[in-house]
Amino acid sequence: MITVTGATGALNGATVDHLLDRVPAGDVVVVVRDPARAQRFADRGVEVRQASYDDPGAMRTAFAGADQLLLVSSNDPGADAVALHTAAVRAAVDAGVGRVLYTSHQGAADVSPFAPARVHRSTEQALADSGLPWTSLRNGFYAHSLDWLAGPWRDTGRVTVPVDGPVSWTAREDAAEAAAVVLLSDGRFEGPVTLTAPDAPTFAEVAALAAEVSGRPVELAVVGADAWLADQLAAGRPEFVARFTLGMYEAAAAGLFAGTDPLLGELLGRAPRSVRDQLAGG
């Protein structure tokens, strides 16, 4: 049995959809905080269980019988995500789960300007310490984030960033499908697995692609961290959010999102979606 947490979210919800294209609904269980939001899966014959990462007892019950468990990373910026993830891993151990898969990030590292990267690396360590077989899906930076990280370039003709660096922009839809393939691979993948698009363009290259897509000039403005942060605060963005986002750019400039791997395309059996696809569809 395959058990999937966070199935009402975009990433793991899409993974469940792909699983249901390949296996009977009775082979899948979804674990969600609000079962009412998972009605579409219940309607297809999927068992829906209620639990959250801050309720270890409920997690142990919800994870019971899982041959494989797909854990989605917490998206609550105010929570202690490492503690929540560690509690979920412990519940998996207590429930006798066969294998745990975790939606990590390509830039997972103990030292990174981007806070989630540190969370992902700590969670991977918790998995390694658990004694369970585990797989960490190190997905490339999700390409839909360009819709806000590149700013309103369609209106302004400008992509404004604090610093520039390469990023292997990867479609979340592709990562979701690949997760389903990995879940059905009979444990072929151990430890960290990198799933990225084949290219890692800089923001300068993104601006050039945006110009090609739009048919009009789009320039890149690299304004520096201090000026960019001041502009964000002046525009009314909360300081926590602005500094969080700044960390992403700084990690890119440090090359932490630059690596690429052909595995995603191999799992999909086709070329992954590209940055051009994202810009054209936005």
Residue, then its C-alpha position, 0 to 999 in steps of 0.5 A: m500500500i502507498t500512503v501519501t501525505g499532503a494530498t490536498g496540495a498541488l504537488n502530492g495531489a498530482t502525484v496521487d492522480h498519477l498513481l491512480d492512473r497506474v494502480p487500483a484506488g484500493d492500493v492508495v491511502v491519503v493522509v490529510r489535515d482536512p478530509a473534506r478537502a480530499q473528497r475527490f479522492a474518496d469519490r474514486g475509492v481512495e481511503v482518506r485518513q486524518a492526521s497532521y505532523d503535529d499529532p504523532g498519535a494520529m500519524r501512527t494510526a494513519f501510517a499503519g499498513a504503508d509499504q511506502l509513505l510519501l511525506v510532503s514537506s511542511n509549507d508553514p513558514g512559521a512552524d518548526a518544520v524540522a521538528l514536524h518532519t522528524a515527528a513524522v519520521r518517528a511515527a513512520v518507524d513506530a507504524g512499521v512503514g516499509r519505506v519513506l519518500y520525502t519531497s526535498h529540494q535540489g539545494a538541500a544543504d546544511v549551510s545555505p542562505f535559503a532557509p528551506a534548504r537547511v530544513h530539507r537537509s536536516t530532514e534527510q538526516a532524520l531519515a538516514d538516522s531512522g533505520l528505515p529505507w528512504t528516498s529523498l526526492r531533491n526536486g529542482f526549484y519549481a518553475h511556477s515560482l518564476d511568476w513572482l520571482a521574475g516580477p511583472w516583466r510583461d508590464t515593465g519589460r524588466v526582470t529585477v533581481p538582487v543578484d543573479g545565478p543559475v537555477s534548474w527551473t523544474a515544473r512542479e507537474d513533472a516532479a509530481e509525475a516522477a514521484a509516482v514513477v519512483l513510488l512504483s519502482d520497487g525500491r530502486f532508488e535509495g537516498p537522495v535522488t535529484l530530479t531537475a530540468p535539463d538546463a539551469p539558466t541565469f536570470a539574465e538568460v530568463a530575461a532573454l527567453a522572456a523577450e523571445v516569448s513576448g516579442r519585445p525587449v526584456e532587460l535584466a536589472v541586478v540592483g544589489a541585495d540592499a537596494w532590492l530589500a529596501d524596494q521590497l519593504a517600501a512596496g509593503r512586503p513583510e520583512f520576513v517574506a522579503r528576507f526569505t525570498l532574498g535567500m533564494y536569490e543568494a543561494a542561486a548566486a552561490g550555485l546551489f541550484a545550478g546542478t542538472d540531472p537527466l533522471l527526470g526526463e528518463l523517468l517521464g519518458r519525455a523531455p521535461r517542461s522548460v523555462r520557455d514553456q513556463l514563460a509562454g504559459g504564464 
